[in-house]
Amino acid sequence: MELTLIAVVGVASIVAVAAFSQRLGLAAPLSLVVVGIALSFVPGVPVPDVEPEWILAGVLPPLLYSSAVNMPAQDFRRDWKAITGLAVLLVAVSTLGAGWLVHLLLPDVGWPAAFALGAVVSPTDAVAATSVGRKLGLPSRLLTLLEGEGLVNDASALVLLRSAVAALAGAVSLWGVAGKFVVSVVVAVVVGVVVGLVNVRVRALLADSVLNTAISFVVPFVAYVPAEEFDASGVLAVVVTGVVTGHLSPRWLRAQDRITETMNWRTLAFLLESAVFLLMGLGLKTLFDEARAHQNGLGAGRVVLYGLAVTGLVIVVRMVFVAPLVAMLRRDERRAAAAKPFIERWQERIDTFDLGERFTPRKKARIERRVTRVGADIDFRLNETLGWQGGVVLAWSGMRGAITVAAAQTLPEDTPYRPQLILIAFVVAATTLLLQGLTLPAVIRTVRIPGDDPERRIDEFRQLIGEMSEAATEALDEEVADGEVEPWIVDRVRTDGLIRPAQQNGDGDGDGDGDGDENDEPEPRSGPSAEARGTYMRLRLRVISAERDALLAARTRGTYSSRALTDAHHVLDLEESRLQQLGDRFSEDA
């Protein structure tokens, strides 16, 4: 009964704090941490004793999966150098720097334990930063960098933490750590790709949204467990699985399944994230008590000062690291500008010369697709620039979160100064979260970072819709040419279609030929028959299928931003889901 009461009060508190935070314009994680800290000092407030392994192995995988599913593979590919730098190289540098400082402040801790704490405080949590950034209109590319870093850096930090803990029990060489890291990444990627492919193929066989979503809830653990058994990074395998699933789901899963899954996962991720941040705040009093009980000549106040020193170090290290990172991105922009004329000449050659005389149709299509994608990547780097304003925001978005505290609590019990190290990790997480999280809106407003160009985004979306509309028109024209469908049904499909090719053609008569002849006969006054309704539904779904094929082809070429592609996917999913539900009702009536 007590656990049930705690769960009910916890969920109610999470919803109340989140709603109140929206009114104040604050990120919910920040408010939850503050509320948790305040409640931890209230006598009689129960603090659930949650094992850190439950958070790392039970909460972290679904949270990473829910974020990775929504991460466009195209954006991840285009910014993989910057994301890898932030999520791997910066984590390693932060681990070394924080470990050196901890060993300097606490020589008795030893190098392995010091580097273990450095690995604990090195990964950032992008939840608060992205929630603030979306409200204030940060550019899409900057949000992608923050989300990509948050997805991958946990894997890097946990691998380093595992190596440091192993060094506590014996000798571990630097080359051994590097080799283990590479093997861990390779195995995790392989496991993630395999699980992602199997996931969409198996779920495509189910025609029930409830069953489909139920399977999705266990997919993160299906990727996590075998990767960990192979001594690889389970969290990286989960991220890869999510990215693969999100990329393939529009081709394999039903629209209704995707909509249902998205809503359920958003709810689950919200509750898990909020609970973790609330528990983080609630644990402060316990950490203070443990540090006092095992002082070892080191008072809690002194530990807090050490934690603030480590906080300052990781903030400075991130700022120093981001400067050359932004310079690298600017260099890539200059290289893209220099390569653009070369790619344009290649595109002219492809359009001018007949490649069919020298290459097979498949190889010709592959060359055209490759050149088009390279040109689209160049346009992306030239249009989606990241100036010094983006660098300032990126440097100040290094908030740590509850995963840092949970990882610190996995340190072995015989680790020297273990309670003090955990308290230092909490101080780093709480200080960065509150200091940087609360001041990030002011930083964004001060630097006046430009957001996405709304006019270019609208024009891009219209152009994409135009391509999809043309594909739908061709599909309907094929039905008219066959002569097996009554013209009034085709006319009705043109009129009711989500993307209305008749209106875009401008002929206004519905059949798209502009002659207004007798083929444009109206729907019978008596109402459509069951057979006519079935034909109508089949044609509507055929139109959406043609539009989706055009959309996926555009995604493969890379000529549109992921934001335009996502918006179009969402519109198609809503319409297809509605038609599928209507089709089910018609079947029941028949």
C-alpha positions as CSV (number, residue, x, y, z in Angstrom):
1,M,0.0,0.0,0.0
2,E,2.9,2.4,0.8
3,L,4.5,1.9,-2.6
4,T,1.2,2.5,-4.3
5,L,0.6,5.7,-2.4
6,I,4.2,6.9,-3.3
7,A,3.6,6.1,-6.9
8,V,0.2,8.0,-7.0
9,V,1.6,11.0,-5.2
10,G,4.7,10.9,-7.3
11,V,2.8,11.0,-10.6
12,A,0.5,13.7,-9.4
13,S,3.4,15.8,-8.2
14,I,5.2,15.3,-11.5
15,V,2.2,16.5,-13.5
16,A,1.5,19.4,-11.2
17,V,5.2,20.6,-11.3
18,A,5.3,20.2,-15.1
19,A,2.1,22.2,-15.5
20,F,3.3,24.9,-13.2
21,S,6.7,25.1,-15.0
22,Q,4.9,25.7,-18.3
23,R,3.1,28.7,-16.8
24,L,6.5,30.0,-15.5
25,G,8.3,29.3,-18.8
26,L,10.8,27.0,-17.0
27,A,12.0,23.6,-18.1
28,A,10.2,20.9,-16.1
29,P,13.5,19.0,-15.1
30,L,14.8,22.1,-13.4
31,S,11.7,22.6,-11.3
32,L,11.5,18.9,-10.4
33,V,15.1,19.0,-9.1
34,V,14.4,22.1,-7.0
35,V,11.2,20.5,-5.6
36,G,13.0,17.3,-4.9
37,I,15.8,19.1,-3.0
38,A,13.3,21.0,-1.0
39,L,11.3,17.9,-0.1
40,S,14.4,16.0,0.9
41,F,14.8,18.2,3.9
42,V,11.1,18.0,5.0
43,P,10.8,15.5,7.9
44,G,8.6,12.5,7.2
45,V,8.8,12.7,3.4
46,P,9.6,9.2,2.2
47,V,12.6,8.8,-0.2
48,P,12.3,5.7,-2.4
49,D,15.5,3.6,-2.2
50,V,16.1,3.0,-5.9
51,E,19.1,1.0,-6.9
52,P,21.3,2.9,-9.4
53,E,21.4,-0.2,-11.7
54,W,17.6,0.1,-12.1
55,I,18.1,3.6,-13.5
56,L,21.1,2.8,-15.7
57,A,19.7,-0.6,-17.0
58,G,16.0,0.0,-16.5
59,V,15.3,3.6,-17.2
60,L,18.1,4.8,-19.4
61,P,17.5,2.4,-22.3
62,P,13.9,3.4,-22.9
63,L,14.7,7.1,-22.5
64,L,17.5,6.8,-25.1
65,Y,15.3,4.7,-27.4
66,S,12.4,7.2,-27.4
67,S,14.8,10.0,-28.3
68,A,16.7,8.0,-30.9
69,V,13.5,7.0,-32.8
70,N,12.8,10.7,-33.4
71,M,16.4,11.5,-34.5
72,P,16.5,11.7,-38.3
73,A,19.3,9.5,-39.6
74,Q,20.0,12.2,-42.3
75,D,20.8,14.8,-39.6
76,F,22.9,12.3,-37.6
77,R,24.9,11.4,-40.7
78,R,25.5,15.0,-41.8
79,D,26.8,16.1,-38.3
80,W,28.5,12.9,-37.3
81,K,31.9,14.6,-36.9
82,A,30.6,17.2,-34.6
83,I,28.5,14.8,-32.6
84,T,31.4,12.3,-32.3
85,G,33.6,15.1,-31.1
86,L,31.2,16.2,-28.4
87,A,30.1,12.7,-27.4
88,V,33.4,10.9,-27.4
89,L,36.4,13.3,-27.5
90,L,34.9,15.9,-25.2
91,V,33.9,13.1,-22.8
92,A,37.4,11.7,-22.8
93,V,39.0,15.2,-22.2
94,S,36.5,16.0,-19.4
95,T,37.2,12.6,-17.8
96,L,40.9,13.2,-17.8
97,G,40.6,16.8,-16.6
98,A,38.1,16.1,-13.8
99,G,40.0,13.0,-12.7
100,W,43.2,15.1,-12.5
101,L,41.5,17.7,-10.4
102,V,39.9,15.2,-8.1
103,H,43.2,13.5,-7.5
104,L,44.8,16.8,-6.8
105,L,42.2,17.7,-4.2
106,L,42.0,14.2,-2.7
107,P,45.3,12.4,-3.2
108,D,44.2,9.5,-1.1
109,V,41.4,8.6,-3.6
110,G,43.9,7.2,-6.1
111,W,44.0,7.7,-9.9
112,P,41.5,4.9,-10.9
113,A,38.8,6.2,-8.5
114,A,39.5,9.8,-9.6
115,F,39.1,9.0,-13.3
116,A,36.0,7.0,-12.4
117,L,34.4,10.1,-11.0
118,G,35.7,12.1,-14.0
119,A,33.8,9.6,-16.3
120,V,30.7,10.0,-14.1
121,V,30.6,13.8,-14.5
122,S,31.6,14.0,-18.1
123,P,28.3,13.2,-20.0
124,T,25.7,15.9,-20.5
125,D,22.0,15.6,-20.4
126,A,20.3,17.4,-23.3
127,V,16.7,17.2,-21.9
128,A,16.7,20.6,-20.2
129,A,18.7,22.3,-23.0
130,T,16.5,21.1,-25.9
131,S,13.3,21.9,-24.0
132,V,14.5,25.5,-23.5
133,G,15.9,25.7,-27.0
134,R,12.7,24.7,-28.7
135,K,10.7,27.2,-26.8
136,L,13.1,30.0,-27.8
137,G,13.4,29.0,-31.4
138,L,17.0,27.6,-31.6
139,P,18.0,26.5,-35.1
140,S,17.3,22.9,-36.0
141,R,21.0,22.1,-36.5
142,L,22.0,23.2,-33.1
143,L,19.2,21.2,-31.5
144,T,20.4,18.2,-33.5
145,L,23.9,18.6,-32.1
146,L,22.6,18.7,-28.6
147,E,20.3,15.7,-29.0
148,G,23.0,13.7,-30.8
149,E,25.5,14.5,-28.1
150,G,23.0,13.4,-25.4
151,L,22.3,10.2,-27.1
152,V,25.9,9.0,-27.6
153,N,27.9,10.5,-24.7
154,D,26.3,8.3,-22.1
155,A,27.8,5.3,-23.9
156,S,31.2,6.8,-24.0
157,A,31.1,7.8,-20.3
158,L,29.9,4.4,-19.1
159,V,32.6,2.6,-21.1
160,L,35.2,4.8,-19.5
161,L,33.6,4.3,-16.1
162,R,33.7,0.5,-16.6
163,S,37.4,0.7,-17.5
164,A,38.2,2.9,-14.4
165,V,36.3,0.6,-12.1
166,A,38.3,-2.4,-13.6
167,A,41.5,-0.5,-12.9
168,L,40.5,-0.3,-9.2
169,A,40.9,-4.1,-9.0
170,G,44.0,-4.4,-11.2
171,A,46.3,-2.9,-13.8
172,V,44.6,-1.5,-17.0
173,S,46.7,-0.1,-19.8
174,L,45.8,2.9,-21.9
175,W,45.9,0.9,-25.1
176,G,43.7,-1.7,-23.5
177,V,41.1,0.9,-22.7
178,A,41.2,2.3,-26.3
179,G,41.0,-1.2,-27.8
180,K,38.1,-2.1,-25.5
181,F,36.3,1.1,-26.5
182,V,36.6,0.4,-30.2
183,V,35.4,-3.2,-29.8
184,S,32.5,-2.0,-27.6
185,V,31.4,0.5,-30.2
186,V,31.6,-1.9,-33.2
187,V,29.7,-4.7,-31.4
188,A,27.1,-2.3,-30.1
189,V,26.5,-0.9,-33.6
190,V,26.2,-4.4,-35.1
191,V,23.7,-5.4,-32.4
192,G,21.7,-2.2,-32.8
193,V,21.4,-2.5,-36.6
194,V,20.3,-6.2,-36.3
195,V,17.8,-5.5,-33.6
196,G,16.4,-2.5,-35.5
197,L,16.0,-4.4,-38.7
198,V,14.3,-7.3,-37.0
199,N,12.1,-5.0,-35.0
200,V,10.5,-3.3,-37.9
201,R,10.1,-6.5,-39.9
202,V,8.4,-8.4,-37.0
203,R,6.2,-5.5,-36.1
204,A,5.1,-5.1,-39.7
205,L,3.4,-8.5,-39.5
206,L,1.0,-7.2,-36.8
207,A,-2.2,-5.4,-37.6
208,D,-3.0,-4.4,-34.1
209,S,-1.7,-1.1,-32.7
210,V,-1.8,-2.2,-29.1
211,L,0.3,-5.3,-29.8
212,N,2.6,-3.3,-31.9
213,T,3.2,-0.7,-29.2
214,A,3.6,-3.5,-26.6
215,I,6.5,-5.0,-28.5
216,S,8.1,-1.6,-28.9
217,F,8.3,-1.3,-25.1
218,V,10.7,-4.2,-24.9
219,V,12.8,-3.4,-27.9
220,P,15.3,-1.2,-26.0
221,F,16.0,-4.1,-23.6
222,V,16.3,-6.6,-26.5
223,A,19.1,-4.4,-27.8
224,Y,20.6,-3.6,-24.4
225,V,20.9,-7.0,-22.9
226,P,22.8,-8.9,-25.7
227,A,25.2,-6.0,-26.2
228,E,26.0,-6.0,-22.5
229,E,26.5,-9.8,-22.6
230,F,29.0,-9.3,-25.4
231,D,30.8,-6.8,-23.1
232,A,29.8,-4.0,-25.4
233,S,27.9,-0.7,-24.8
234,G,24.3,-1.5,-24.3
235,V,23.2,2.1,-24.4
236,L,24.9,2.7,-27.7
237,A,23.1,-0.4,-29.1
238,V,19.8,1.0,-27.9
239,V,20.6,4.3,-29.7
240,V,21.5,2.6,-32.9
241,T,18.3,0.5,-32.7
242,G,16.2,3.6,-32.2
243,V,17.8,5.4,-35.2
244,V,17.4,2.4,-37.5
245,T,13.8,1.9,-36.3
246,G,12.9,5.5,-36.8
247,H,14.4,5.5,-40.3
248,L,12.7,2.3,-41.5
249,S,9.3,2.6,-39.8
250,P,7.6,4.9,-42.4
251,R,8.3,2.1,-45.0
252,W,7.3,-0.9,-42.9
253,L,4.9,0.1,-40.2
254,R,1.3,1.3,-40.5
255,A,0.5,4.9,-39.9
256,Q,-1.9,4.1,-37.1
257,D,0.8,2.0,-35.4
258,R,3.3,4.9,-35.6
259,I,0.9,7.5,-34.2
260,T,-0.2,5.2,-31.3
261,E,3.4,4.3,-30.5
262,T,4.5,7.9,-30.6
263,M,1.9,9.1,-28.1
264,N,2.5,6.2,-25.7
265,W,6.2,6.7,-25.8
266,R,6.0,10.4,-25.2
267,T,3.9,9.7,-22.1
268,L,6.3,7.0,-20.9
269,A,9.4,9.1,-21.5
270,F,7.9,12.1,-19.8
271,L,7.1,10.1,-16.6
272,L,10.5,8.3,-16.6
273,E,12.5,11.5,-17.2
274,S,10.5,13.4,-14.6
275,A,10.7,10.7,-12.0
276,V,14.5,10.5,-12.4
277,F,15.0,14.2,-11.9
278,L,12.6,14.2,-8.9
279,L,14.5,11.3,-7.4
280,M,17.7,13.2,-8.0
281,G,16.6,16.1,-5.9
282,L,15.1,13.8,-3.2
283,G,18.4,12.1,-2.7
284,L,20.4,15.2,-1.6
285,K,19.6,14.8,2.1
286,T,20.6,11.1,2.1
287,L,23.9,12.0,0.3
288,F,24.7,14.6,3.0
289,D,23.9,12.2,5.8
290,E,26.2,9.5,4.3
291,A,29.0,12.0,3.7
292,R,28.8,13.1,7.4
293,A,28.7,9.5,8.7
294,H,31.8,8.7,6.8
295,Q,33.7,11.9,7.0
296,N,37.3,10.5,6.9
297,G,38.5,13.9,8.0
298,L,36.5,15.5,5.2
299,G,33.5,17.6,6.1
300,A,30.4,18.0,3.9
301,G,31.0,21.7,3.3
302,R,34.5,21.0,2.0
303,V,33.1,18.3,-0.3
304,V,30.6,20.8,-1.7
305,L,33.5,23.2,-2.4
306,Y,35.4,20.5,-4.2
307,G,32.2,19.7,-6.2
308,L,32.0,23.4,-7.2
309,A,35.6,23.3,-8.3
310,V,35.0,20.3,-10.5
311,T,31.9,22.0,-11.9
312,G,33.9,25.0,-12.9
313,L,36.5,22.8,-14.6
314,V,34.0,20.8,-16.7
315,I,32.3,24.1,-17.7
316,V,35.6,25.6,-18.8
317,V,36.7,22.5,-20.6
318,R,33.5,22.5,-22.6
319,M,33.9,26.1,-23.5
320,V,37.5,25.6,-24.6
321,F,36.6,22.5,-26.6
322,V,33.6,24.1,-28.5
323,A,35.8,26.9,-29.9
324,P,37.8,24.7,-32.3
325,L,34.7,22.6,-32.9
326,V,32.9,25.7,-34.3
327,A,36.1,26.5,-36.3
328,M,36.0,23.0,-37.8
329,L,32.4,23.5,-38.8
330,R,33.2,26.8,-40.4
331,R,36.1,25.2,-42.3
332,D,33.6,22.6,-43.6
333,E,31.4,25.4,-44.8
334,R,34.3,26.9,-46.7
335,R,35.1,23.5,-48.2
336,A,31.5,23.1,-49.2
337,A,31.4,26.5,-50.9
338,A,34.6,25.5,-52.8
339,A,33.2,22.1,-53.8
340,K,29.8,23.4,-54.9
341,P,30.9,24.5,-58.5
342,F,32.4,21.1,-59.0
343,I,29.2,19.3,-58.0
344,E,27.2,21.6,-60.2
345,R,29.3,20.7,-63.2
346,W,28.8,17.0,-62.4
347,Q,25.1,17.5,-62.2
348,E,25.1,19.3,-65.6
349,R,27.1,16.4,-67.1
350,I,24.6,13.9,-65.8
351,D,21.7,16.0,-67.2
352,T,23.4,16.6,-70.6
353,F,25.1,13.3,-71.4
354,D,23.3,9.9,-71.8
355,L,24.9,7.8,-69.1
356,G,22.9,4.8,-70.3
357,E,25.4,4.2,-73.1
358,R,28.2,3.7,-70.6
359,F,26.5,2.3,-67.4
360,T,23.7,0.0,-66.6
361,P,20.4,1.5,-65.4
362,R,21.1,0.5,-61.8
363,K,24.6,2.0,-61.8
364,K,23.3,5.1,-63.5
365,A,20.7,5.6,-60.9
366,R,23.3,5.1,-58.2
367,I,25.6,7.7,-59.7
368,E,22.7,10.2,-60.0
369,R,21.6,9.6,-56.4
370,R,25.1,9.9,-55.1
371,V,25.8,13.2,-56.9
372,T,22.4,14.6,-55.8
373,R,23.0,13.6,-52.2
374,V,26.5,15.2,-52.1
375,G,25.0,18.4,-53.6
376,A,22.3,18.3,-50.9
377,D,24.9,17.9,-48.2
378,I,26.8,20.9,-49.5
379,D,23.6,23.0,-49.6
380,F,22.9,21.9,-46.0
381,R,26.3,23.1,-44.8
382,L,25.9,26.4,-46.6
383,N,22.4,27.1,-45.5
384,E,22.4,25.6,-42.0
385,T,25.4,27.5,-40.6
386,L,26.5,27.6,-37.0
387,G,28.2,30.9,-36.2
388,W,29.7,32.2,-33.0
389,Q,26.2,32.6,-31.5
390,G,25.6,28.9,-31.9
391,G,28.9,28.2,-30.4
392,V,28.2,30.2,-27.3
393,V,24.8,28.5,-26.8
394,L,26.4,25.1,-27.4
395,A,29.2,25.8,-24.9
396,W,26.7,26.9,-22.2
397,S,24.4,23.8,-22.7
398,G,26.6,21.4,-20.8
399,M,24.1,20.5,-18.1
400,R,24.6,17.2,-16.3
401,G,21.6,15.2,-15.0
402,A,20.3,12.4,-12.9
403,I,22.3,9.8,-14.8
404,T,25.5,11.3,-13.4
405,V,24.3,10.7,-9.9
406,A,23.1,7.2,-10.6
407,A,26.4,6.3,-12.3
408,A,28.3,7.6,-9.3
409,Q,26.4,5.4,-7.0
410,T,27.6,2.3,-9.0
411,L,31.1,2.8,-7.7
412,P,32.3,-0.2,-5.7
413,E,31.6,-0.1,-1.9
414,D,35.3,-0.3,-1.1
415,T,36.1,2.8,-3.2
416,P,38.0,5.3,-1.1
417,Y,35.9,8.3,-0.1
418,R,32.9,6.8,-1.9
419,P,30.2,8.9,-0.1
420,Q,32.2,12.1,-0.8
421,L,32.7,11.2,-4.5
422,I,29.0,10.6,-4.9
423,L,28.2,14.0,-3.2
424,I,30.7,15.7,-5.6
425,A,28.9,14.1,-8.5
426,F,25.6,15.4,-7.2
427,V,27.0,18.9,-6.8
428,V,28.3,18.9,-10.3
429,A,25.0,17.7,-11.7
430,A,22.8,20.0,-9.7
431,T,25.0,23.1,-10.2
432,T,25.3,22.7,-13.9
433,L,21.6,21.9,-14.2
434,L,20.4,24.8,-12.2
435,L,23.1,27.4,-13.1
436,Q,23.2,26.8,-16.8
437,G,19.7,25.7,-17.2
438,L,18.2,28.7,-15.5
439,T,20.5,31.2,-17.3
440,L,20.4,29.5,-20.8
441,P,17.3,31.5,-21.9
442,A,19.1,34.8,-21.1
443,V,22.2,33.6,-23.0
444,I,20.1,32.7,-26.0
445,R,18.4,36.1,-26.0
446,T,21.7,38.0,-25.4
447,V,23.6,36.4,-28.4
448,R,20.4,36.7,-30.6
449,I,21.1,33.5,-32.4
450,P,19.0,33.4,-35.6
451,G,16.5,30.6,-35.9
452,D,15.4,28.7,-38.9
453,D,14.2,30.9,-41.8
454,P,10.4,30.5,-41.8
455,E,10.0,31.6,-45.4
456,R,12.5,29.1,-46.6
457,R,10.9,26.4,-44.5
458,I,7.5,27.1,-46.0
459,D,8.8,27.2,-49.5
460,E,10.7,24.0,-49.0
461,F,7.5,22.3,-47.6
462,R,5.4,23.5,-50.5
463,Q,8.0,22.2,-53.0
464,L,8.0,18.8,-51.3
465,I,4.2,18.8,-51.3
466,G,4.3,19.6,-55.0
467,E,6.4,16.5,-55.7
468,M,4.1,14.3,-53.7
469,S,1.1,15.8,-55.5
470,E,2.6,15.0,-58.9
471,A,3.1,11.4,-57.8
472,A,-0.5,11.2,-56.6
473,T,-1.8,12.6,-59.9
474,E,0.1,10.0,-61.9
475,A,-1.3,7.2,-59.7
476,L,-4.9,8.5,-60.3
477,D,-4.2,8.9,-64.0
478,E,-3.3,5.3,-64.2
479,E,-6.6,4.3,-62.7
480,V,-8.5,6.5,-65.2
481,A,-6.5,5.0,-68.1
482,D,-7.5,1.5,-67.0
483,G,-11.1,2.4,-67.4
484,E,-12.2,0.1,-64.6
485,V,-13.1,2.9,-62.1
486,E,-16.1,5.2,-62.5
487,P,-15.0,8.8,-63.3
488,W,-17.1,10.3,-60.5
489,I,-15.2,8.2,-57.9
490,V,-11.9,9.4,-59.3
491,D,-13.2,13.0,-59.2
492,R,-14.3,12.5,-55.6
493,V,-10.8,11.2,-54.7
494,R,-9.2,14.3,-56.3
495,T,-11.5,16.6,-54.4
496,D,-11.1,14.9,-51.0
497,G,-7.4,14.1,-51.3
498,L,-5.2,15.6,-48.6
499,I,-2.9,17.0,-51.3
500,R,-5.3,18.3,-54.0
501,P,-3.7,18.0,-57.4
502,A,-6.8,19.3,-59.2
503,Q,-6.5,22.6,-57.3
504,Q,-2.7,22.8,-58.1
505,N,-3.3,22.1,-61.8
506,G,-5.8,25.0,-61.7
507,D,-8.4,23.4,-64.1
508,G,-11.1,23.2,-61.4
509,D,-13.0,20.4,-62.9
510,G,-11.6,17.6,-60.8
511,D,-10.2,15.2,-63.4
512,G,-7.1,17.3,-64.1
513,D,-7.6,17.5,-67.9
514,G,-9.1,20.9,-67.9
515,D,-11.8,20.2,-70.4
516,G,-14.8,20.0,-68.1
517,D,-16.4,17.2,-70.3
518,E,-19.0,14.6,-69.6
519,N,-16.4,12.4,-67.8
520,D,-16.8,14.7,-64.8
521,E,-20.2,13.2,-63.9
522,P,-21.4,13.8,-60.3
523,E,-21.9,11.2,-57.6
524,P,-25.2,9.4,-57.9
525,R,-28.0,11.1,-55.8
526,S,-28.9,7.8,-54.1
527,G,-25.6,7.6,-52.4
528,P,-22.6,5.4,-53.1
529,S,-22.9,1.6,-52.9
530,A,-20.7,-0.5,-50.8
531,E,-18.6,-1.4,-53.8
532,A,-18.2,2.3,-54.7
533,R,-17.2,3.0,-51.1
534,G,-14.6,0.3,-51.2
535,T,-13.2,1.6,-54.5
536,Y,-13.1,5.1,-53.1
537,M,-11.2,3.9,-50.0
538,R,-8.8,1.9,-52.2
539,L,-8.0,4.9,-54.4
540,R,-7.5,7.2,-51.4
541,L,-5.0,4.7,-49.9
542,R,-3.4,4.4,-53.3
543,V,-2.9,8.2,-53.5
544,I,-1.3,8.2,-50.0
545,S,0.9,5.3,-50.9
546,A,2.1,7.2,-54.0
547,E,2.7,10.3,-51.9
548,R,4.6,8.3,-49.4
549,D,6.8,6.7,-52.0
550,A,7.6,10.2,-53.4
551,L,8.4,11.3,-49.9
552,L,10.8,8.4,-49.2
553,A,12.5,9.0,-52.5
554,A,13.0,12.6,-51.6
555,R,14.4,11.6,-48.2
556,T,16.9,9.2,-50.0
557,R,18.1,12.1,-52.2
558,G,18.5,14.3,-49.2
559,T,17.3,17.4,-51.0
560,Y,14.9,18.5,-48.2
561,S,15.5,19.2,-44.6
562,S,14.5,16.6,-42.0
563,R,12.0,19.1,-40.6
564,A,10.1,19.4,-43.9
565,L,10.2,15.6,-44.3
566,T,8.9,15.0,-40.7
567,D,6.1,17.5,-41.2
568,A,5.0,15.8,-44.4
569,H,5.3,12.3,-42.8
570,H,3.1,13.5,-39.9
571,V,0.4,14.9,-42.3
572,L,0.3,11.6,-44.3
573,D,0.2,9.5,-41.1
574,L,-2.8,11.4,-39.8
575,E,-4.7,11.0,-43.1
576,E,-3.8,7.4,-43.6
577,S,-4.7,6.5,-40.0
578,R,-8.1,8.2,-40.5
579,L,-8.8,6.3,-43.7
580,Q,-7.8,3.0,-42.2
581,Q,-10.2,3.5,-39.4
582,L,-13.0,4.4,-41.9
583,G,-12.1,1.3,-43.9
584,D,-12.5,-0.8,-40.8
585,R,-15.9,0.7,-40.1
586,F,-17.0,0.1,-43.7
587,S,-15.9,-3.5,-43.3
588,E,-17.9,-3.9,-40.1
589,D,-21.0,-2.4,-41.7
590,A,-20.7,-4.7,-44.7
